[in-house]
Amino acid sequence: MNSLTHLLTYLEDLRVQSMPCVLATILHTEGTSYQKASARMLLTADGNFSGLLSGGCLEGDLLEHAKLVLQTKTSRIVEYDMRSDDDLVWGLGSGCNGAITILLQPLSEANQYAPLASITTLRRQNKRLVLATVLPHEETNTGSQNNELENCYGLYVQTEWTDGSFSSEWEAELNEICQDVMETGKARIATISLGHKTHRVFLDRIDPAPSLLILGGGPDALPVVQFANELGWSVCVADHRPAYANPERFPVATDVVNAPAQQLIQHVSLDSFSATVVMSHHFDTDGLYLKHLLPSSIPYVGLLGPTIRRDKLFKTIGMDSGAFGNRLYNPVGLDIGGKTPEAIALSILAEIQAFFSGKSIAVRTQ
């Protein structure tokens, strides 16, 4: 599991045990690599970790660096250049043919597990933010104990700084850069000068966890919820049938709602979701769900079933499917030839993931 949601859940477990850990963040890549800038993982001294920065080829070496970070309580930057065959000599054998620069930061009770602890709180509030982290100077990696700005960071939410250890001078210098990162979502390393010193700051945007509303809790909804949870998404399931809207059937769902379709908006805040899939397999119920969804701001509305059923459905409820504009996806899911509930769930989640990532989705007819 490599989502930030799972990373933060793992952190909570470590905090309960008061166990220190190391946050590893990719700052920059060149060439091909398994992950790109802003990817993160957590490592502990006993060899456990959450997340991956490579296909498993660098993690063993990263653990050795992480142990040193925990011993010295000092951040450091490590670099891997695998653009030649030298990595085979080192025993890495990654075959990524790229260069990766990684920041390692110690997290413990001493620094209140910053900045991840604060990020956990803000993500629960569905806040989009920019994390700005001061990078250690080169002398830190050579053993110099220059900890003046150790683990110095700032959290920028919407148009203001809400948490961190930056002074107003730092914030003023980074305001414009943070606004650009907030808008573009592109991680970057900025260089700023304060007094007679020059500092490098890594900035990246952190979005709320995607939230998915499943309207219909039949057997085929089970793998959809399971796969979405594996991706780190929050999932709410709603169904008018008590036997289906049973929390015991969906133990990993964030919420399970049992309510008549007519009363959906009384129980669920539609505008809080990133995507929804209508899949109750009940004709009249699906029609009521669509009526509720039309005025909502949910950008992705998936409808299970063939287009002939869709057209009949909209005709019955007196609506034009074009009213949804480009928000309606039907038949829902990428065409991967799936026939089983698991394969269909995979196609649905793949399409929604592509939507979240801004990838083009081909129009399908059936």
C-alpha positions in Angstrom: 0.0 0.0 0.0 1.5 3.3 -1.0 -1.2 5.9 -0.6 -0.8 8.8 1.7 -3.9 7.7 3.5 -2.3 4.4 4.4 0.9 6.1 5.3 -0.8 8.4 7.8 -2.7 5.4 9.3 0.6 3.6 9.8 2.0 6.7 11.5 -0.9 6.7 13.9 0.0 3.2 14.9 3.6 4.2 15.5 2.6 7.2 17.6 0.5 5.0 19.8 3.6 3.0 20.4 5.8 6.1 20.7 8.0 4.6 18.1 10.3 6.9 16.1 10.4 6.6 12.3 11.9 8.2 9.3 9.9 10.0 6.6 11.5 9.4 3.1 10.3 11.8 0.4 11.4 11.9 -3.3 12.5 15.4 -4.1 13.6 15.0 -7.7 13.9 12.3 -10.4 15.6 12.2 -13.8 15.0 9.5 -16.4 12.7 6.6 -15.6 11.8 5.8 -12.0 9.2 3.8 -10.1 7.9 6.9 -8.3 8.1 10.6 -8.9 8.7 13.7 -6.8 6.5 13.9 -3.6 6.1 10.1 -3.2 6.7 9.2 0.4 7.3 6.2 2.7 7.9 5.6 6.4 10.6 3.4 7.8 11.4 2.2 11.3 14.7 0.9 12.7 13.3 -2.7 13.0 13.0 -2.9 9.2 9.2 -2.3 8.9 7.9 0.3 6.5 4.8 1.6 4.7 4.9 2.8 1.1 7.4 2.2 -1.7 9.8 4.6 -3.5 11.0 2.0 -5.9 10.0 -1.5 -6.8 11.7 -2.8 -3.7 15.2 -2.4 -4.9 16.2 0.7 -3.0 14.3 0.2 0.2 16.9 -2.1 1.8 19.6 0.5 1.3 17.3 3.3 2.4 16.7 1.4 5.7 20.5 1.7 6.5 20.4 5.4 5.9 17.2 5.7 8.0 19.0 4.0 10.9 21.7 6.6 10.7 19.1 9.4 10.6 17.4 8.0 13.7 20.8 7.7 15.5 21.9 11.3 14.7 18.3 12.7 14.8 19.4 14.7 11.7 17.8 14.9 8.3 19.9 14.0 5.3 19.6 13.7 1.5 20.6 10.6 -0.4 20.9 10.1 -4.1 20.7 7.1 -6.3 21.9 7.3 -9.9 21.0 4.2 -11.9 21.5 5.5 -15.4 24.4 3.1 -15.9 25.2 -0.5 -15.1 27.0 0.6 -11.9 23.9 -0.2 -9.8 24.4 -3.9 -10.7 27.8 -3.7 -9.1 26.3 -2.1 -6.0 23.8 -5.0 -5.7 20.8 -2.8 -6.3 20.0 -4.1 -9.8 17.0 -1.8 -10.1 17.0 -1.4 -13.8 15.1 1.9 -13.5 17.7 3.8 -15.6 17.0 7.0 -13.6 18.3 9.2 -10.9 16.4 9.7 -7.6 17.0 12.3 -4.9 15.4 11.4 -1.5 15.0 13.4 1.7 15.1 11.5 5.0 13.6 13.1 8.1 13.4 11.8 11.7 10.0 11.8 13.2 9.4 11.1 16.9 7.7 12.4 20.0 10.5 14.9 20.3 9.3 16.8 17.2 5.7 15.7 17.6 6.0 13.7 14.4 5.9 16.9 12.4 4.8 17.5 9.7 2.8 14.4 9.2 0.8 14.7 12.4 -0.6 18.1 11.3 -1.2 16.9 7.7 -3.3 14.1 9.2 -5.6 16.6 10.9 -5.9 18.8 7.9 -6.7 15.9 5.5 -9.5 14.8 7.9 -11.0 18.3 7.3 -10.7 17.7 3.5 -8.2 20.6 3.2 -5.9 20.9 0.2 -2.5 22.2 1.3 1.0 22.9 0.3 3.8 21.5 2.4 7.0 23.5 2.4 10.1 21.8 3.9 13.5 23.4 4.3 16.2 21.0 2.9 19.3 20.3 4.9 22.6 21.9 3.7 25.3 19.7 2.3 27.4 19.8 5.4 24.6 18.0 7.3 25.3 14.9 5.3 29.0 15.1 6.1 28.4 15.0 9.8 28.2 18.7 10.7 25.6 19.3 13.4 24.0 22.4 11.8 20.5 21.9 13.1 19.3 25.5 13.1 16.6 24.6 10.6 16.2 20.9 11.3 12.8 19.7 10.3 11.7 23.3 9.6 8.4 23.3 7.7 5.3 25.3 6.9 1.7 24.3 5.9 -0.1 26.6 3.5 -3.8 26.1 3.2 -5.9 28.1 0.6 -4.3 31.5 0.9 -2.6 31.4 4.3 -0.1 29.6 6.6 -1.9 27.5 9.2 0.9 25.5 10.9 4.6 25.0 11.0 7.8 26.5 12.2 8.3 29.3 9.7 8.8 32.9 10.7 6.8 35.6 8.9 9.9 36.4 6.9 10.0 32.9 5.5 6.2 32.9 4.8 6.5 36.2 2.9 9.3 34.8 0.7 7.3 31.6 -0.1 3.8 33.0 -0.5 3.9 33.4 -4.3 5.6 30.1 -4.8 3.0 28.3 -2.6 0.2 29.8 -4.6 1.7 28.5 -7.8 2.2 25.0 -6.4 -1.4 25.1 -5.0 -2.7 25.9 -8.5 -0.6 23.6 -10.6 0.0 20.7 -8.2 3.6 20.4 -9.5 6.2 19.7 -6.8 9.3 21.9 -7.0 12.5 22.9 -5.1 12.7 26.7 -4.6 15.8 28.6 -3.6 15.3 31.6 -1.4 17.7 34.0 0.3 17.2 35.3 3.8 19.9 37.6 5.2 23.2 36.3 4.1 22.1 32.7 3.7 20.6 30.8 0.8 18.2 27.9 1.5 16.5 25.3 -0.6 12.8 24.5 0.1 10.8 21.6 -1.2 7.2 22.4 -1.9 4.4 20.0 -2.9 0.7 20.0 -2.9 -1.2 17.4 -0.7 -4.8 16.8 -1.7 -7.6 15.4 0.4 -8.1 11.6 0.1 -10.5 10.9 -2.8 -14.0 10.2 -1.6 -16.3 7.7 -3.4 -20.1 7.3 -3.0 -21.4 3.9 -4.0 -25.2 4.0 -4.5 -26.2 0.4 -4.2 -24.8 -2.2 -1.9 -25.3 -5.4 -3.8 -22.7 -8.2 -4.0 -20.9 -6.5 -6.9 -20.3 -3.4 -4.7 -18.1 -5.5 -2.3 -15.0 -5.6 -4.5 -15.5 -1.9 -5.5 -15.4 -0.9 -1.9 -12.4 -3.2 -1.2 -10.4 -2.0 -4.1 -11.1 1.7 -3.3 -9.9 1.2 0.2 -6.7 -0.4 -1.1 -6.2 2.8 -3.0 -6.6 4.9 0.1 -9.9 6.4 -0.8 -12.7 7.0 1.7 -15.9 5.2 0.7 -19.6 5.6 1.6 -22.1 3.0 0.6 -25.8 3.8 0.5 -28.7 1.4 -0.2 -32.4 1.4 0.5 -32.3 -2.3 1.4 -31.4 -3.1 5.1 -29.9 -6.4 4.1 -27.4 -4.7 1.8 -26.8 -1.5 3.8 -25.2 -3.5 6.6 -21.9 -2.2 8.0 -20.7 -5.8 8.7 -20.8 -6.4 4.9 -18.5 -3.4 4.3 -16.0 -3.3 7.2 -13.6 -1.0 5.4 -16.2 1.5 4.3 -16.0 4.9 6.0 -19.8 5.0 6.3 -22.8 2.8 5.4 -26.2 4.4 5.0 -29.5 2.7 5.0 -32.2 5.1 3.7 -34.9 5.2 1.0 -33.6 6.7 -2.3 -36.1 9.6 -1.9 -34.3 10.6 1.3 -30.7 10.3 0.1 -29.8 14.0 0.5 -31.1 13.9 4.1 -28.5 11.4 5.0 -25.6 12.1 2.6 -23.9 15.4 1.8 -23.4 14.8 -2.0 -21.1 17.7 -2.7 -18.5 16.3 -0.3 -17.7 13.4 -2.7 -15.2 13.3 -5.5 -17.0 10.6 -7.5 -20.1 8.4 -7.3 -21.3 5.2 -8.9 -25.0 4.3 -9.3 -25.2 0.6 -9.1 -28.3 -0.5 -7.2 -29.6 -2.7 -10.1 -33.0 -1.4 -9.1 -34.5 0.6 -12.0 -36.7 3.1 -10.1 -34.1 3.5 -7.4 -31.3 4.3 -9.9 -33.7 6.9 -11.4 -34.2 8.6 -8.0 -30.4 8.6 -7.4 -29.8 10.3 -10.7 -32.4 13.0 -9.8 -30.5 13.8 -6.6 -27.2 13.8 -8.3 -28.0 16.2 -11.1 -27.9 19.4 -9.1 -24.9 18.2 -7.1 -21.3 19.2 -7.8 -19.9 15.7 -8.0 -17.6 15.8 -11.0 -17.8 12.1 -11.9 -21.1 10.2 -12.0 -20.8 6.6 -13.1 -23.8 4.6 -14.1 -23.7 0.9 -14.3 -25.4 -0.9 -17.2 -25.6 -0.6 -21.0 -26.6 2.6 -22.8 -30.0 1.2 -23.8 -30.9 0.9 -20.1 -29.5 4.4 -19.5 -31.7 5.8 -22.2 -34.8 4.0 -20.9 -34.0 5.2 -17.4 -33.7 8.8 -18.3 -36.9 8.7 -20.4 -38.8 7.2 -17.5 -37.8 9.9 -15.1 -38.3 12.6 -17.6 -34.7 13.7 -17.8 -32.2 14.1 -20.6 -28.9 12.3 -20.0 -27.2 15.3 -21.6 -28.2 17.3 -18.6 -25.1 15.9 -16.8 -22.8 17.2 -19.5 -19.5 15.5 -19.4 -20.0 14.3 -15.8 -21.9 11.1 -16.7 -19.9 8.0 -17.5 -21.9 5.1 -18.9 -21.3 2.3 -19.2 -19.2 2.9 -16.2 -15.6 1.5 -16.2 -12.8 1.0 -18.7 -13.4 -1.7 -21.3 -10.9 -4.4 -20.1 -13.1 -7.3 -21.0 -14.0 -8.1 -17.4 -16.9 -10.4 -16.7 -16.6 -11.2 -13.0 -17.6 -8.8 -10.2 -13.9 -8.3 -9.3 -12.9 -7.6 -12.9 -15.8 -5.1 -13.3 -14.8 -3.4 -10.1 -11.2 -3.1 -11.3 -12.5 -1.5 -14.5 -14.6 1.0 -12.6 -11.8 2.0 -10.2 -9.4 2.2 -13.1 -11.6 4.7 -14.9 -12.2 6.8 -11.7 -8.4 6.8 -11.0 -7.8 8.0 -14.6 -10.4 10.7 -14.0 -8.7 11.8 -10.8 -5.4 11.9 -12.6 -6.6 14.1 -15.4 -6.2 11.3 -18.0 -8.5 11.3 -21.1 -11.2 8.6 -21.0 -12.5 7.3 -24.3 -16.2 7.5 -24.9 -17.8 4.1 -24.9 -21.0 2.8 -26.5 -22.8 -0.4 -25.8 
